[in-house]
Amino acid sequence: MKTSGPLQPIFWGGLIAGALDLTAACLSSWLRAGVAPIRVMQSVASGLLGNAAYTGGTKTAVLGVALHFLIATTWTAVFYFASRKLRFMIERPITSGLLYGVAVYAFMNFVVLPLSAFPQRTPPRLSGRIIGLLIIMFCIGLPISLIVRRFSK
């Protein structure tokens, strides 16, 4: 299987998955709780800054967007390099992408968030967990796998 190298799939995967996930997070937060997009972006920055992110205005929202795309690009790189060894990730992009989304969700929610400065809140309801999981599966895992597959032909 001919590949184009890592830069293009990692760039496009990070950009597209990051945009889809951020859009879905903003839309879901607004529809479920009336949360403004700037607050969603600040919540990403709160992983680094804690509660101070919510008083930083546009600056911390921009930081949150930058961090969000860095994280999406990192997840794309992880998938790309894993797919070089585990060929089924390329051969079965829908299955591997959806399962990768489950793994990303679990790692972010049960490892990264507890270790970050993100303000501890009451655990989300089951419906919130399910919505979050579906967003990550379909806006992070699936697009990343399809993009990496596209550049692996």
C-alpha positions in Angstrom: 0.0 0.0 0.0 1.5 3.3 -1.1 1.4 6.1 1.5 1.9 9.9 1.2 3.8 10.2 4.5 2.5 11.4 7.8 2.2 15.2 7.4 -0.8 15.5 5.1 -3.1 12.9 6.9 -2.1 14.3 10.3 -2.7 17.9 9.3 -6.0 17.2 7.6 -7.2 14.8 10.3 -6.4 17.2 13.0 -8.1 20.1 11.2 -11.2 18.3 10.1 -11.8 16.2 13.3 -11.0 19.3 15.4 -13.5 21.4 13.5 -16.2 18.8 13.6 -15.7 18.0 17.3 -15.6 21.7 18.3 -18.7 22.4 16.3 -20.5 19.5 17.8 -19.4 20.4 21.4 -20.6 24.0 20.9 -23.9 22.9 19.4 -24.6 20.3 22.0 -23.7 22.6 24.9 -25.9 25.4 23.5 -28.9 23.0 22.9 -28.6 21.1 26.2 -27.8 24.0 28.6 -27.7 27.3 26.7 -23.9 27.4 27.1 -22.2 30.0 24.7 -19.4 28.8 22.4 -16.9 31.1 24.1 -17.5 29.2 27.3 -17.0 25.8 25.6 -13.7 27.1 24.3 -12.7 28.5 27.7 -13.5 25.1 29.2 -10.8 23.5 27.0 -8.3 26.1 28.3 -9.4 25.4 31.8 -7.6 22.1 31.5 -4.4 24.1 31.6 -5.5 27.3 33.5 -8.2 26.0 35.9 -11.0 28.4 36.8 -9.0 31.4 35.6 -9.8 30.3 32.0 -13.4 31.5 32.6 -12.4 35.1 33.4 -9.9 35.5 30.6 -12.4 36.5 27.9 -11.4 36.1 24.3 -7.8 35.3 25.1 -8.5 32.1 27.0 -11.2 31.1 24.4 -8.5 31.4 21.6 -6.1 29.4 23.8 -8.8 26.8 24.2 -9.3 26.6 20.4 -5.5 26.2 19.9 -5.3 23.5 22.5 -8.3 21.8 21.1 -6.8 21.6 17.6 -3.4 20.5 19.1 -5.2 17.6 20.9 -7.1 16.6 17.7 -3.9 16.7 15.7 -2.2 14.6 18.4 -5.0 12.0 18.3 -4.6 11.9 14.5 -0.9 11.3 14.8 -1.4 8.5 17.3 -3.9 6.8 14.9 -1.6 7.4 11.9 1.4 5.8 13.5 -0.5 3.0 15.1 -2.1 2.2 11.6 1.4 1.7 10.2 1.8 -1.4 12.4 -1.8 -2.4 12.8 -3.0 -2.6 9.2 -6.6 -3.5 10.1 -7.0 0.1 11.1 -6.6 1.0 7.5 -8.5 -2.0 6.1 -11.5 -1.5 8.4 -11.7 2.3 8.8 -15.3 2.5 10.0 -14.9 -0.1 12.7 -11.5 1.0 13.8 -12.5 4.7 13.7 -15.6 4.2 15.9 -13.6 2.0 18.3 -10.8 4.6 18.3 -13.4 7.2 19.3 -14.4 5.1 22.3 -10.7 4.8 23.3 -10.2 8.5 22.9 -13.3 9.3 24.9 -12.2 7.0 27.7 -8.6 8.3 27.8 -9.7 12.0 27.8 -12.4 11.6 30.4 -10.9 9.1 32.8 -7.1 10.0 32.5 -6.5 13.4 31.0 -9.4 15.4 32.7 -8.7 14.1 36.2 -5.0 14.9 35.8 -5.6 18.4 34.4 -6.5 21.7 36.1 -10.1 21.3 34.7 -12.4 22.4 37.6 -14.0 19.3 39.2 -17.7 19.3 38.8 -20.4 16.8 39.5 -20.1 13.8 37.2 -22.1 14.2 34.0 -25.5 12.4 33.7 -25.6 9.2 31.6 -27.2 11.1 28.8 -24.3 13.6 28.8 -21.8 10.8 28.7 -23.6 9.1 25.8 -23.8 12.3 23.8 -20.1 13.0 24.5 -19.1 9.5 23.5 -21.1 9.7 20.3 -19.6 13.1 19.4 -16.0 11.7 19.9 -16.8 8.5 18.0 -18.3 10.3 15.0 -16.4 13.6 15.0 -13.0 12.4 16.1 -12.5 8.7 15.6 -14.4 8.1 12.3 -13.1 11.2 10.4 -9.5 10.5 11.5 -9.7 6.9 10.4 -11.2 7.8 7.0 -8.7 10.6 6.4 -5.7 8.4 7.3 -7.1 5.6 5.0 -7.6 8.1 2.2 -3.9 9.1 2.4 -2.8 5.5 2.7 -3.8 4.4 -0.8 
